[in-house]
Amino acid sequence: MATEKRPDKLELTFEKGGRLTATLLWEKAPQTCAAIVKALQAQLVTAGLLHAQYAGSELYFEDFPTDEEIPFENTTLRMDKNLFITNKHPGGVLAFYVNPNVRSFCIVYGEIVPRRYVDVEIALNVFAEIDQKDQAKKIGEQSRWEGPGSVTIKILES
């Protein structure tokens, strides 16, 4: 990717209405961004969404089509203002769960504590900032009550 121009944004279009763009965080999560972009250059990704049961305000799908080995980078796990380790995140981002058996693409529209199960927290790689945070909340809240439908993700051409 070093010799070619890196894409800056992704576009997410929701089956039940709504469109978001997200700015890739190349400086904070370069390997995650590279893997996501490589997969999207190979194919358009459309997937049925699920709404998180335990984590909070998150839509996600598993089996994102990448075989890249992605390390932890720019994770949700960090130290808060009181110097406590926390996994809570305020939202408004795209994140990726690097477990190769799961490969979850996450649309975090509000506050979450990422979890795999009710009592098992996980760290997510935050790789993009959602540009329309208020619209993301509307889409997420609508999905929680009406069912999420599917999302199509592509690279936004500039």
N, C-alpha and C positions, 0 to 999 in steps of 0.2 A: 504494500500500500504506500510505501514511501515515495515511489516515483510518480504515482498518479494522484490526482486531486481527490482528497477524502470528502465524502458527502458530509454535509453539516446537519441535515435534518431527516427525520422519518415522518411519514404520514400514516395515521391510523384512521380507518373508516369503519364505522360501526353499523352493522346490519340493521339495527333498530333505530338508527338515526344518530347523527353526530359525526364530527370529524375533528381530529386533534393533530397538531404537529408537535414534534419534540426535537430539541437541540441536543445532538450527541456531545458527550463530555469526553472528548479525545484525550485531553490532558490528564484527567483523573482516572479514566478506565480505558486505556488504549487497547488492551487485548480483548476486552469484552466488546467494545465498539467494532474492532476489526472483525471479530467472529460474526457479529450480528450483520454487519454490512456485507461480508462475504456470502453469507447465506441468502440475504435478500437480493444480491446481484445474480445469484444462481436461479432463484425462483421467487415468485410472489407468494407471500404467506397469508393464507386464510385459515382461521381456526375457530372452533367453538370455544367460547369463554366460560369460565366458572367464576363464581363470586366466592371469595375467601370466607370460610366458616369461622375460623378462630383468630386470624391475623388482624382483621379490621377492614379498612376501606381499600380493597384491592380486587381487581379483576385479573385473571391469569389463564394461561393455557400451558399444558405440558408438551414435551416432545418438540421443542423448537428445532428446526432442521439444521443442526450443526454438529459436526463430529470434532470440532476444535476442543482442545484441552484448555480451558479457561481458568486462570488462577483467581484467587480472591483478590479484588482490588476495589477501592472506594466503597467499602461495604457499609451496610446499615449499622453494624456493630461499632460503637465508638464510646468515648467518654463524654458524659453530659456536663453541664455547667457546675454541678455539685461534686464533680470528680468521681461519679459512679459510672460503671460500665453499663451501657444501655443498648438495646437493639430497637428501641422505639424510633420511628421516623415520621416526620410531619407530612410526607406525601408530596404529590405533584411531580412525580418522577416515573421513569421506566426503570425496571430492575430485572436482574437475571439470577436465577438460582443455578449455581454451577455444577450441582450434582449430575454426573453424566448419565445416571439412570432416570433422571427426571427432566432436566433442562427446561425449567419454567420461565416463561416470558411474562413479566408482571407489570400491570398498569396500576400504579399506586396513586389513587386519586385523593386520598386523605390519610389521616394518621393510621399507622400500622405498627404492630410488633410481629415481624415475620415468624411464622410457625409452620412446621410440617404436620404436626399433630397438636392437640390442645396443650400438651405439656412439653413440647419439643420446639424450642426456638431455633431458627436458622438465620444465617447471615446472607443477605442478598447483595449482589454487585449493582450499585446505582450507576447507570451508564448514559442516561439522558434526562433532561429537564423538560417537563411538559410545558409548552408555551401558553396554553389556555387553561390555567388551573381551575377557574370557576366552571368552565364548560366540562372539564374532566369530572368535577364533583357532581354536576347534573347528570352526566352519562352514568357515572358509577351508582348514584342513588337510584336512578331509574332502573338500572340493571338489578339492583338489590330487590326491588319490589316487583318488577315485571319480567325478570329473567334476562340474562345478558346477551343472548344471541351470539353472533360471531363478529370477528374483527378481521380486517384485511390490512396488512402492514406492508409498506413499500418505502423505498428511498425517495425522498422528495427532491426532484430535479430542480436545480437553481438556474 
